[in-house]
Amino acid sequence: MLVFFLAIYLNINYNINGDNMFNLLIKFIEYLKYERHYSNNTIMAYDDNISKFLEYLDSIKINDIKDIEYQTIRKYINELYNKKYSAKSICRHISSLRSFFKYLLNNNYIKNNPMSLITNPKIEKKLPKYINYEDIEKILNYPDIKTDIGIRDSLILELLYVTGIRVSELANINLKDINNYDKTINILGKGSKERVVMYGTRCQELLDKYIKIRSNFIKEPIDYLILSKRGKQINTREIRKIINDISKSCHIDMNISPHTFRHTFATHMLNEGADLRSVQKLLGHENLSTTTIYTHLSNEKLRREYLKAHPRAQ
């Protein structure tokens, strides 16, 4: 159910003066949109997760937010388990509810937070997949830079690999964000947090080539750097298709997404001696713990080298 988010997004005027649960969710969605400046996709996820919880409350005849207790939340989480939700999905639901009830507590809609004793289920940590050095070279060199589309696609691949930016961040780069002198790009990341990423000479050469032919894509004035064939801002779906098509053409034996480039950027940086905090800043991770997963990949490389080289390792 996305009715609550859509109401805000489409500026539908509801009477939200009351404190029933529908109105409280509307107010929470407004808070996420206008005060926290969350992306539409993130807001829709919150909306959907909390809406499912409100449907559950309705089914068990709870109509007042103050009647929700710890046991209510526990029974709801058990319902998710019974419906075969994955641990990762249940964690997302819990995270949404935790934010919702924290908002309610901070704004004096409730006196006690029923989420305070709720813990997340354990999730088996999977190491992120990354592209090896040989395959990344195949992919980066695949586009035909004698064509306009080839130059654009080559720039897309290069920017993803050399900066580690998210696909949404790539799609939103404006011309004014690029500093050719310093070879840096101002990025507006999650939660409207700004950071600066860097690029090298090869990327600069592609940027120069692309800027020269960019007008061939333009149908009307537009400030976004990467444009679609229709002369509009390229969307993330188009970028994913470009990467998918190229990786298949290169016969790469793994599923490669734009986020795989981000994993590859971090892994290769650490493999080549970059310190963890520098990689954290370049990726735009708020917590260092988010970045540490890439050290496991680097440690695996060290382990292979050790086993291969040390006479007593076998």
MIVO-193302 format. One record per residue (C-alpha): residue in one letter; chain; x, y, z. Coordinates in steps of 0.2 Angstrom, whole numbers, plus 5000, padded with zeros to 4 digits. Each point is the difference from the previous one (the first is absolute). Layout:
N
resn,chain,u,v,w
a,A,X,Y,Z
...
***
This chain:
314
resn,chain,u,v,w
m,A,5000,5000,5000
l,A,5007,5017,4994
v,A,4985,5010,5003
f,A,5008,5011,5014
f,A,5015,5004,4990
l,A,4991,5004,4984
a,A,4988,5011,5010
i,A,5015,5011,5005
y,A,5009,4998,4983
l,A,4985,5006,4991
n,A,4996,5013,5012
i,A,4983,4993,5004
n,A,4993,5010,5015
y,A,4994,4989,5014
n,A,4994,5006,5017
i,A,5014,4995,5011
n,A,4996,5009,5016
g,A,4994,4984,5009
d,A,5012,4987,5008
n,A,4993,4984,4992
m,A,5013,4989,4993
f,A,4996,5004,4982
n,A,5003,5019,5004
l,A,5016,4995,5010
l,A,5007,4991,4985
i,A,4996,5015,4988
k,A,5010,5011,5012
f,A,5014,4988,5001
i,A,5001,4999,4981
e,A,5000,5019,4999
y,A,5014,5001,5013
l,A,5011,4988,4989
k,A,4996,5009,4985
y,A,5002,5018,5005
e,A,5011,5000,5015
r,A,5011,4985,4998
h,A,5000,5002,4981
y,A,5000,4981,4996
s,A,4999,4994,4983
n,A,4983,4995,4993
n,A,5005,4981,4999
t,A,5005,5000,5018
i,A,4984,5009,5005
m,A,4990,4988,4991
a,A,5009,4985,5009
y,A,4996,5008,5017
d,A,4982,5003,4994
d,A,4997,4982,4994
n,A,5008,4992,5016
i,A,4990,5011,5012
s,A,4984,4998,4990
k,A,5002,4981,5002
f,A,5002,5002,5019
l,A,4984,5011,5001
e,A,4990,4987,4990
y,A,5006,4987,5013
l,A,4994,5012,5014
d,A,4983,5002,4991
s,A,4999,4981,4999
i,A,5002,4998,5019
k,A,4989,5014,5004
i,A,5013,5012,5007
n,A,4995,5018,4995
d,A,5009,5011,5011
i,A,5019,5002,4999
k,A,5001,5001,5019
d,A,4994,4982,5001
i,A,5015,4993,4991
e,A,5012,4990,5012
y,A,5016,4991,4998
q,A,4990,4983,4998
t,A,4990,5008,4986
i,A,5016,5003,4990
r,A,5007,4983,5004
k,A,4984,4991,4994
y,A,5000,5010,4984
i,A,5019,4995,4997
n,A,4994,4982,5003
e,A,4987,5003,4987
l,A,5014,5005,4987
y,A,5010,4985,5004
n,A,4984,4989,4998
k,A,4998,5008,4983
k,A,5018,4995,4995
y,A,5007,5017,5000
s,A,5019,5000,4999
a,A,5010,5006,5015
k,A,5006,5014,4989
s,A,4982,5005,4996
i,A,4995,4999,5018
c,A,5015,5011,5005
r,A,4994,5013,4988
h,A,4982,4999,5007
i,A,5007,5002,5018
s,A,5011,5015,4994
s,A,4985,5009,4993
l,A,4990,4997,5016
r,A,5014,5005,5011
s,A,5001,5017,4991
f,A,4981,5002,5000
f,A,4999,4997,5019
k,A,5015,5011,5003
y,A,4991,5014,4991
l,A,4984,4997,5010
l,A,5010,5001,5016
n,A,5010,5015,4996
n,A,4984,5009,4995
n,A,4990,4995,5016
y,A,4987,4989,4991
i,A,5006,4985,5012
k,A,5008,5000,5017
n,A,5009,4983,4998
n,A,5008,4992,4985
p,A,4995,4982,4997
m,A,5015,4998,4988
s,A,5013,5003,5014
l,A,5002,4981,5004
i,A,4998,4994,4982
t,A,5016,4993,4992
n,A,5004,4996,4982
p,A,5001,4982,4994
k,A,5018,4994,4996
i,A,5004,5002,4982
e,A,5013,4989,4992
k,A,5013,5012,4993
k,A,5004,4998,4982
l,A,5015,5007,4992
p,A,4996,5012,4986
k,A,5005,4994,4983
y,A,5013,5010,4990
i,A,5008,5000,4983
n,A,5017,4994,4998
y,A,5014,5010,4992
e,A,4999,4991,4983
d,A,4981,5001,4998
i,A,4999,5018,5005
e,A,5012,5004,4986
k,A,4990,4990,4988
i,A,4984,5010,5005
l,A,5008,5017,5000
n,A,5008,4998,4983
y,A,4984,4992,4992
p,A,4990,5016,4994
d,A,5005,5006,4983
i,A,5006,5018,5004
k,A,4999,5004,4981
t,A,4981,5002,5002
d,A,4991,5012,5011
i,A,4991,4987,5010
g,A,5016,4990,5002
i,A,5008,5016,5008
r,A,4986,5003,5012
d,A,4999,4981,5005
s,A,5019,5000,5003
l,A,4998,5015,5011
i,A,4987,4992,5010
l,A,5010,4985,5003
e,A,5016,5010,5004
l,A,4991,5012,5012
l,A,4992,4985,5010
y,A,5017,4991,5001
v,A,5011,5015,5004
t,A,4989,5009,5012
g,A,4990,4986,5009
i,A,4984,5010,4999
r,A,4983,4993,5000
v,A,4990,4998,4984
s,A,4987,5014,5006
e,A,5014,5011,5004
l,A,5007,4998,4983
a,A,4984,5004,4992
n,A,4998,5016,5010
i,A,5017,5007,4996
n,A,4998,5018,4993
l,A,5013,5009,4989
k,A,5003,5012,5013
d,A,5005,4986,5012
i,A,5016,4996,4991
n,A,5016,5009,5003
n,A,5012,4996,4986
y,A,5015,5009,5008
d,A,5000,4989,5016
k,A,4992,4985,4991
t,A,4986,4999,5013
i,A,4982,4999,5000
n,A,4987,5006,5013
i,A,4988,4986,5004
l,A,4984,5002,5009
g,A,4998,4983,5009
k,A,4987,4992,5011
g,A,4991,5011,5012
s,A,5006,5015,4990
k,A,5017,4998,5007
e,A,5014,5008,4989
r,A,5017,4993,4996
v,A,5014,5002,4988
v,A,5006,4985,4989
m,A,5015,5000,4989
y,A,5005,4993,4982
g,A,5015,4998,4990
t,A,5008,5005,4983
r,A,4991,4986,4990
c,A,4983,5006,5007
q,A,5004,5018,4996
e,A,5004,4995,4982
l,A,4983,4991,4999
l,A,4992,5015,5008
d,A,5007,5012,4987
k,A,4995,4989,4985
y,A,4983,4998,5007
i,A,4997,5019,5003
k,A,5005,5003,4982
i,A,4986,4988,4994
r,A,4988,5003,5014
s,A,4990,5012,4989
n,A,4996,4986,4988
f,A,4988,4993,5014
i,A,4992,5016,5005
k,A,4982,5004,4994
e,A,4998,5015,5013
p,A,5011,5008,5012
i,A,5005,4988,5015
d,A,5013,5001,5013
y,A,5002,4981,5004
l,A,5016,4993,4994
i,A,4995,4983,4994
l,A,4986,5000,4988
s,A,4989,4987,4992
k,A,4998,4997,4981
r,A,4984,5011,5002
g,A,5010,5015,5007
k,A,4993,4998,5017
q,A,5008,4996,5017
i,A,5005,4982,4999
n,A,4992,4989,5013
t,A,5007,4986,5011
r,A,4990,4987,4990
e,A,5009,5005,4984
i,A,5017,5000,5008
r,A,4997,4982,5007
k,A,4995,4994,4982
i,A,5016,5008,4993
i,A,5011,4991,5013
n,A,4990,4984,4998
d,A,5002,5000,4981
i,A,5018,5004,5000
s,A,5004,4987,5013
k,A,4991,4986,4990
s,A,5009,5006,4985
c,A,5017,4998,5009
h,A,4995,4982,5005
i,A,5002,5004,5019
d,A,4995,4986,5010
m,A,4991,5009,5014
n,A,4985,5012,5002
i,A,5006,5017,4999
s,A,4990,5015,5006
p,A,5005,5019,5003
h,A,5002,4996,5018
t,A,5013,4986,4995
f,A,5011,5014,4994
r,A,4999,5008,5017
h,A,5005,4984,5008
t,A,5014,4999,4988
f,A,5006,5018,5003
a,A,5001,4997,5019
t,A,5009,4983,4998
h,A,5013,5005,4987
m,A,5003,5016,5011
l,A,5004,4990,5015
n,A,5010,4987,4990
e,A,5011,5014,4994
g,A,5003,5006,5017
a,A,4987,5014,5003
d,A,4996,5002,5019
l,A,4982,4996,5006
r,A,4995,5017,5005
s,A,5004,5008,4983
v,A,4990,4986,4991
q,A,4986,5004,5013
k,A,5000,5018,4995
l,A,5000,4997,4982
l,A,4986,4988,5001
g,A,4990,5012,5011
h,A,4997,4987,5014
e,A,4994,5008,5016
n,A,5008,4986,5011
l,A,5017,4992,4998
s,A,4992,4983,5004
t,A,4991,5000,4983
t,A,5016,5002,4991
t,A,5009,4986,5010
i,A,4992,4986,4990
y,A,5012,5004,4986
t,A,5015,4996,5011
h,A,4994,4982,5000
l,A,5002,5000,4981
s,A,5017,5007,5002
n,A,5004,4988,5013
e,A,4995,4985,4989
k,A,5013,5007,4987
l,A,5013,5000,5013
r,A,4996,4983,5006
r,A,5001,4993,4982
e,A,5017,5009,4998
y,A,5006,4993,5017
l,A,4995,4982,4995
k,A,5008,5001,4983
a,A,5016,5008,5006
h,A,5005,4993,5018
p,A,5009,4984,5000
r,A,4991,4995,5016
a,A,4983,5005,4996
q,A,4994,4984,4991
***
